[in-house]
Structure formats: C-alpha cells, structure tokens
Amino acid sequence: MLTCGCVETGLEKNLAANAASQCEDFRELLDGVSKSRDATISWDDAYRRMMEHNPSLRQSFNQLQQSRRLKRDQWLSLAPNLAAFVNLGDSISALSNINGDSLDARIVANLNIPNPFEFHARLYAAALQRQNAEWSHELDKRRAFVELHSAFTDQQLLAERQREVEGRLENLAPGQAADLPREIATIRKEALNIRRMRSIQQLRINQLLDTPGKNWQLTGNPPPIDYKQRIGDLRIGENFGKLALNLQSIQIEGAILQRQRVKFQQWPTVTFGLSAPPLYSSEERVPDFSGDNLYFFSGASRSFNFSDPVGRQTLRDATQRLEFTRSQLRLRIESEANRLLEARSSYLELQASERKLRQTLKRIESSTSTEAILLLADLEERAQVMEALTDATRRIRQLDLQLLLWDETYWK
C-alpha cells in the first residue's frame, strides 16, 4: 500500500511539472511569435536545415537505420546464449555458519539452432523491410522538397497579391465617392485574408524547419519546375512513377512472404541445440569439455488446431489476402493512370486560360479612359482577372509539384 501511494504521489507531481513546463513553453512561443523580428533564409539554407531537422524526416531516417540492423540482428541470434548464476544459501540449521563454501557461481552457454526454413523467412522479411524503409524514406524526402518548394512559391504569390491590393487602394480616385466605401471595405477584407494566410504560411514553414516561434522571410527562388513542354510525354514506367511501382511491389512481396510462412507453419518444427558444461563454476575451477559433457539434442514438434487440423483454411486465407492485395494494387494503378490523363487535360486547359487572362489584363492596363465610372469598372475587372490569374498560376504550380514527386529523371 505504501508503494502504491508513492506511485500516485509521484505521478501527480510529474504530471504537474510537465504541465507547468508546457505552459512556460507556450508563453515563450506566444511572445516569440508576437515580438520576434523577421529573419531571412535562402532556399539552399532552408533546404539544408529541413533535411537535418525536419521531425518527419528524422523519424523516417531512424526507421531506415533500424531496418538496416534487422539482418545483422538475425545472424546475431545464432550466437550462444550466455547465462550467469550466483547462489548463496545453506540449510536452515546452518544459516549462522554461511561462508564462502556456501557460494556457488556459474557461467553457462547453450547454442540453439533455429528452424532453417523459418530463419530464411525472417532474413527475407528483414531484407524486405529494409528495402521498404529505403524507398519510403526517399518518398518522404521528395514530399518534404515539394512542401518547401510550395512554401517558397506561396510566399511569392502572397507578396504579389498584397502589392496588388495596396496598389488598388492607392489608385482609388476621389471622384468615386458613391462606390468608394464599398471598394475600401472590399480591399480591407482582402488585406485581412492575406494576413491570415501569411500567418498560416509562417506556421507551415516553422513545421518544415522545426523552428517554432521563428518568423522566416524566404528569399530567392526555388529550383524551377515546369512541365509545360513535357506534359504530353509522361508515361508510367522507368522514368515516371517507378518509385510508386516499387512501393506497391513491396506490398505484393510481403503478402507472398506471409503465405510462404503460413506454408512453413504447416510443417513440423525442427529444433537443434548444443549444451555445454559450465564455462565457469566456483566448485569446479577447470571446466570439463569432454565428449561426455557435451550434449546435442534435436526434436520435431507439430501442433494441431482442431478447427483447422491441416491448416487448409489458414493457407486459403493467406492466399486470398495475396489475391486481394494484387487486385487492390491493379485498381490503384488504373486510378493513377486516370489521374495522369486528367492532369494532362487540366494542365492544357489551365495553360489556355492563363494565356487568355494575361491578354485581358494587358487590354485593361493599356486602357486610356479617364472617366471615373469606366476607371472603376476597369479596376473591378482587373481585380477579378488578377484573382483568376493567380488561381490559374497556383493550380498549374500544384500540378507541376504533383508530377515532380514521381518524375524519376529529376531525382536521379
């Protein structure tokens, strides 16, 4: 009861301390967001920092390192098992006379040889897991690159949009008194929306770089990504989508391995072992490794489940999972192929729309009218065109980044 009471008291103290620490962190971050000055960072520095500090990438890399140790650990499992024993004791009547002769210390080693079929399956599973971790880590790095690239271009678009809103406010003419309040209210609403988007953008950058409380200003341009000239040539295969195909093949191979292991489980389990005399004993100073003290043993066992005595249902279930996996992946490949076709169509449509919007914008900006009503109409049309143009540019950029993720020629 005393131990349980200590546990409860210690838990309460630790939870209270953790809550107080998090509260202090919250205050510091809140002050940092409101008081910290802007800090500039270039694409190269931001990318380097992201690759070194991004929490998701660090976790992915740790999983990769762990998977690389699996094969080594499987082979190390074949090493003899060492065990040390120390006993101190005597009969009840002789407890008052315990001495060095009552102490018995031993170090023993036993060698267990696993089922060779099961051991091969574990080695194969370790190699499969390592390969999956490597390809998954590569995909995580690509996604982080795309996210950072998107953050840079989004900041540029926000800056352009803010300048455009400020320009509209400066160009309002006094002669537009009838519609001036409405136009000013519209502009202020857009400016407030831009500030909110910039705040969200800042949180996004801090998550990528693992810099809570910072207020980064991204400088320079990220690497150019443009599929305008290549959109019609993309085909799923070696140069596009190979990583996705590799990750899908891992799923199929994992299902095949699972079925093979189910088959192995239907066979008797064979065990081999070697027992040696103690490597050290306080009673026998020199261990005797003669043949009479070395014992080799082996055995075979087979368990039976009365609901499925020969394992047919278990094997049937594993086979069905394999077929289901293959079927699901075929459907996914079909879906990805359709998405690629839709991306091509959307890309071409957005390009055409972007050209038309730029022509309309050029016509508005070349207007020489001085009448207040016409000027106001031009300003409203220009704002609509700029918003549509920004949206078209953003959607094209999103398609570029989606295609980049699976473009093997870029990542070679």
C-alpha positions in Angstrom: 0.0 0.0 0.0 2.9 2.4 0.8 4.4 1.6 -2.7 1.0 2.3 -4.4 0.7 5.6 -2.5 4.2 6.6 -3.6 3.3 5.8 -7.2 0.2 8.0 -7.1 2.1 10.9 -5.4 4.9 10.7 -7.9 2.6 10.6 -10.9 0.7 13.7 -9.7 4.0 15.6 -9.2 5.4 14.6 -12.6 2.2 15.5 -14.4 2.0 18.8 -12.7 5.6 19.6 -13.5 5.1 18.6 -17.2 2.0 20.8 -17.4 3.9 23.8 -15.9 6.8 23.2 -18.3 4.5 23.1 -21.3 2.7 26.3 -20.1 6.0 28.1 -19.9 6.9 26.9 -23.4 3.5 28.1 -24.6 4.1 31.6 -23.2 7.6 31.8 -24.7 6.4 30.7 -28.1 3.5 33.2 -27.9 5.8 36.0 -27.0 8.2 34.9 -29.8 5.5 35.0 -32.4 4.4 38.5 -31.4 7.8 40.0 -30.7 10.4 38.2 -32.9 11.8 40.1 -35.8 11.8 38.8 -39.4 14.7 36.5 -40.2 15.6 35.9 -43.8 16.6 32.4 -45.1 17.5 31.4 -48.7 16.4 28.3 -50.5 19.7 26.4 -50.0 19.8 27.2 -46.3 16.2 26.3 -45.8 16.5 23.0 -47.7 19.7 22.1 -45.7 18.0 22.9 -42.4 14.9 21.0 -43.3 16.9 17.9 -44.3 18.8 18.0 -41.0 16.0 19.0 -38.5 12.6 18.1 -40.0 10.9 15.8 -37.4 9.2 13.6 -40.0 12.4 13.1 -42.0 14.4 12.3 -38.8 11.8 9.7 -37.8 11.9 8.2 -41.3 15.7 8.1 -41.2 15.7 6.4 -37.8 13.3 3.8 -39.1 15.6 3.2 -42.0 18.6 2.8 -39.7 16.7 0.3 -37.5 15.7 -1.7 -40.6 19.3 -1.9 -41.7 20.2 -3.6 -38.4 17.5 -6.3 -38.7 19.6 -8.7 -40.9 22.6 -8.3 -38.6 20.4 -9.0 -35.5 19.0 -12.2 -37.2 22.5 -13.6 -37.6 23.5 -12.5 -34.1 20.6 -14.5 -32.8 22.6 -17.6 -33.7 25.3 -16.7 -31.1 25.3 -18.9 -28.0 23.2 -17.8 -25.1 25.2 -16.9 -22.0 23.7 -17.1 -18.5 25.4 -16.3 -15.2 24.1 -17.7 -11.9 25.1 -16.8 -8.4 23.6 -18.8 -5.4 24.2 -18.2 -1.8 22.4 -20.5 0.7 22.5 -23.4 3.0 20.2 -25.5 5.2 18.1 -23.7 7.8 20.2 -25.2 10.7 23.5 -23.9 9.1 22.4 -20.4 8.3 24.6 -18.9 11.1 27.7 -20.6 9.6 27.3 -19.3 5.9 30.8 -18.9 4.4 32.5 -18.9 1.0 31.7 -22.6 0.5 28.0 -21.7 0.5 28.5 -19.5 -2.6 28.1 -21.1 -6.0 28.7 -19.1 -9.2 28.3 -20.5 -12.7 28.5 -19.2 -16.3 26.9 -21.5 -18.9 26.4 -21.3 -22.6 23.8 -23.0 -24.8 23.5 -23.0 -28.6 20.1 -23.1 -30.2 19.9 -23.6 -33.9 16.5 -22.3 -35.3 14.4 -24.0 -38.0 16.3 -23.2 -41.2 13.1 -22.5 -43.2 11.8 -20.1 -40.6 15.2 -18.5 -40.2 15.4 -17.9 -44.0 11.9 -16.4 -43.9 13.0 -14.0 -41.1 16.1 -13.0 -43.1 14.0 -12.4 -46.2 11.5 -10.3 -44.2 14.3 -8.2 -42.8 15.6 -7.6 -46.3 12.1 -6.7 -47.4 11.6 -4.3 -44.5 15.0 -2.6 -45.2 14.1 -2.1 -48.8 10.7 -0.7 -48.0 12.3 1.7 -45.4 14.8 2.9 -48.0 12.1 3.6 -50.7 9.7 5.1 -48.1 12.5 7.4 -46.9 13.1 8.5 -50.4 9.5 9.3 -50.9 9.4 11.3 -47.6 12.4 13.4 -48.8 10.7 14.1 -52.1 7.5 15.2 -50.3 9.5 17.4 -48.0 11.2 19.0 -51.0 7.8 19.6 -52.7 6.3 21.1 -49.5 9.3 23.5 -49.1 9.1 24.4 -52.8 5.4 25.1 -52.4 6.1 27.3 -49.3 8.5 29.5 -51.3 6.2 30.0 -54.2 3.2 30.5 -52.0 5.0 33.3 -50.2 5.8 34.9 -53.6 2.2 34.7 -54.6 1.1 36.2 -51.3 3.6 39.1 -51.7 2.3 39.8 -55.3 -1.3 39.7 -54.1 -0.5 42.1 -51.2 1.2 44.6 -53.6 -1.8 44.4 -55.9 -4.2 45.1 -53.1 -2.1 48.0 -51.9 -2.0 49.4 -55.4 -5.7 49.2 -55.8 -6.1 51.2 -52.6 -3.7 53.9 -53.8 -5.4 54.2 -57.2 -8.8 54.9 -55.8 -10.0 58.2 -57.2 -11.8 60.9 -55.1 -14.5 61.1 -57.8 -15.7 57.6 -57.0 -17.4 58.8 -53.8 -20.6 56.8 -54.5 -18.8 53.5 -54.5 -15.7 54.4 -52.5 -16.8 52.9 -49.2 -17.8 49.6 -50.7 -14.5 49.4 -52.6 -12.5 50.2 -49.5 -14.3 47.6 -47.5 -13.6 45.0 -50.1 -9.9 45.9 -50.2 -9.6 45.8 -46.4 -11.3 42.4 -46.3 -8.8 41.0 -48.9 -5.9 42.5 -46.9 -7.2 40.8 -43.7 -7.4 37.5 -45.6 -3.9 37.9 -46.8 -2.6 38.5 -43.3 -4.3 35.3 -42.1 -2.8 33.3 -45.0 0.6 34.7 -44.1 0.2 33.6 -40.5 -0.7 30.1 -41.7 2.3 30.2 -44.1 4.6 31.0 -41.2 3.4 28.1 -39.1 3.9 25.8 -42.1 7.5 27.0 -42.6 8.3 26.5 -38.9 6.9 23.0 -39.0 9.1 22.2 -42.0 12.3 23.6 -40.5 11.5 22.7 -36.9 11.8 26.3 -35.7 8.8 27.1 -33.5 8.5 30.8 -32.7 10.5 32.0 -35.7 9.3 34.5 -38.3 11.0 33.5 -41.5 11.1 35.5 -44.7 12.1 33.3 -47.6 14.4 34.9 -50.0 15.5 33.9 -53.5 13.8 31.5 -55.8 13.5 27.7 -55.5 14.6 25.5 -58.4 12.3 26.0 -61.4 9.7 23.3 -62.0 7.9 23.4 -65.3 6.2 20.6 -67.2 4.6 22.8 -69.9 6.8 21.2 -72.6 6.8 17.7 -71.2 3.3 17.1 -70.0 2.3 15.1 -73.2 5.4 12.8 -72.9 5.0 11.5 -69.4 4.4 7.7 -69.2 4.3 5.5 -66.2 7.4 3.3 -66.2 11.1 3.7 -65.7 11.2 7.5 -65.9 7.9 8.3 -64.2 6.2 6.6 -61.3 8.9 3.9 -60.8 9.1 4.6 -57.0 5.4 4.2 -56.7 5.5 0.8 -58.5 8.4 -0.3 -56.3 6.4 0.5 -53.1 3.5 -1.4 -54.5 5.7 -4.4 -55.3 6.8 -4.4 -51.7 3.2 -4.9 -50.6 2.8 -7.8 -53.0 6.0 -9.4 -51.9 5.0 -9.0 -48.3 1.8 -10.8 -49.0 3.6 -13.6 -50.8 6.1 -14.0 -47.9 3.2 -14.2 -45.5 1.7 -17.0 -47.5 5.0 -18.8 -47.6 5.4 -18.5 -43.8 1.9 -20.0 -43.4 3.0 -23.0 -45.5 6.2 -23.4 -43.4 4.0 -23.4 -40.3 2.2 -26.5 -41.6 5.5 -28.5 -41.4 6.8 -29.9 -38.1 9.0 -27.5 -36.2 12.5 -28.9 -36.1 14.9 -27.7 -33.3 18.6 -28.3 -32.8 20.7 -27.4 -29.8 24.0 -27.9 -28.1 24.5 -27.9 -24.3 28.0 -27.5 -22.9 29.3 -27.7 -19.3 29.6 -24.5 -17.3 32.2 -22.2 -18.7 33.0 -21.3 -15.1 32.0 -22.8 -11.8 33.2 -21.9 -8.3 33.0 -25.6 -7.4 34.9 -26.9 -10.5 37.7 -24.5 -11.3 38.5 -26.1 -14.7 35.6 -26.9 -16.9 35.5 -30.4 -18.4 34.7 -30.1 -22.2 35.0 -33.8 -22.8 32.5 -35.5 -25.1 30.6 -36.9 -22.2 29.7 -33.4 -21.0 28.7 -32.0 -24.4 25.1 -32.8 -25.3 23.5 -32.4 -28.7 19.7 -32.6 -28.9 17.1 -32.2 -31.6 13.4 -32.6 -31.9 10.4 -32.1 -34.1 7.0 -30.9 -33.0 3.7 -30.2 -34.6 0.7 -28.6 -33.0 -2.8 -29.2 -34.2 -5.8 -26.9 -34.2 -9.0 -29.0 -34.2 -10.9 -26.2 -36.1 -8.3 -26.4 -38.9 -6.2 -29.5 -38.3 -4.2 -29.5 -41.5 -4.1 -25.7 -41.9 -6.0 -25.5 -45.1 -8.2 -22.6 -44.0 -5.2 -20.6 -42.8 -3.4 -21.1 -46.1 -6.6 -20.3 -48.0 -6.9 -17.0 -46.0 -3.3 -16.1 -46.8 -3.8 -16.8 -50.5 -7.0 -14.7 -50.5 -5.1 -11.8 -48.9 -2.5 -12.1 -51.6 -5.1 -12.0 -54.3 -6.9 -9.1 -52.7 -3.6 -7.2 -52.4 -2.9 -7.7 -56.1 -6.4 -6.7 -57.1 -6.3 -3.6 -55.0 -3.0 -2.6 -56.5 -4.3 -3.1 -60.0 -7.2 -0.8 -59.2 -4.8 1.7 -57.8 -2.6 1.6 -60.9 -5.7 2.2 -63.0 -6.7 5.1 -60.8 -3.2 6.7 -61.0 -3.2 6.3 -64.8 -6.6 8.1 -65.0 -5.2 10.8 -62.7 -2.3 11.3 -65.0 -4.6 11.6 -68.0 -6.7 14.1 -66.1 -3.6 16.1 -65.0 -2.6 16.4 -68.7 -6.0 17.6 -69.7 -6.2 20.1 -66.7 -2.7 21.3 -67.4 -3.6 22.2 -71.1 -6.8 23.8 -70.1 -5.1 25.9 -67.4 -2.4 27.0 -69.8 -5.1 28.2 -72.3 -7.0 30.0 -69.6 -3.8 31.6 -68.3 -3.0 33.0 -71.8 -6.5 34.5 -72.2 -6.3 36.1 -68.7 -3.0 37.7 -69.5 -4.4 39.1 -72.7 -7.4 40.5 -70.9 -5.1 42.0 -68.2 -2.9 43.6 -70.9 -6.0 45.2 -72.5 -7.2 46.6 -69.2 -3.8 48.1 -68.4 -3.5 49.7 -71.8 -6.8 51.5 -71.4 -6.6 55.3 -71.7 -10.1 56.2 -70.4 -10.2 58.9 -67.7 -13.9 58.7 -66.8 -14.5 57.7 -63.2 -17.2 55.1 -63.9 -15.0 53.4 -66.6 -12.0 53.6 -64.3 -13.9 51.9 -61.5 -15.2 49.2 -63.9 -11.6 48.6 -65.1 -10.4 48.3 -61.5 -13.1 45.8 -60.6 -12.4 43.8 -63.8 -8.7 43.9 -63.2 -9.1 42.6 -59.6 -11.2 39.8 -60.9 -8.7 38.9 -63.7 -5.8 39.1 -61.2 -7.6 36.8 -58.8 -8.4 34.3 -61.6 -4.9 34.5 -63.0 -3.4 33.9 -59.5 -5.7 30.9 -59.1 -4.7 29.5 -62.5 -1.0 30.0 -61.8 -1.4 28.3 -58.4 -3.2 25.3 -59.9 -0.5 24.9 -62.6 2.2 25.0 -59.9 0.3 22.4 -57.9 0.2 20.1 -60.9 3.9 20.7 -61.5 4.7 19.7 -58.0 2.5 16.6 -58.2 4.2 15.5 -61.3 7.6 16.2 -59.8 7.0 13.8 -57.0 7.1 10.8 -59.4 9.5 12.2 -62.0 12.4 9.8 -61.7 14.6 11.8 -64.2 14.6 14.7 -61.7 15.7 12.7 -58.7 18.4 10.7 -60.3 
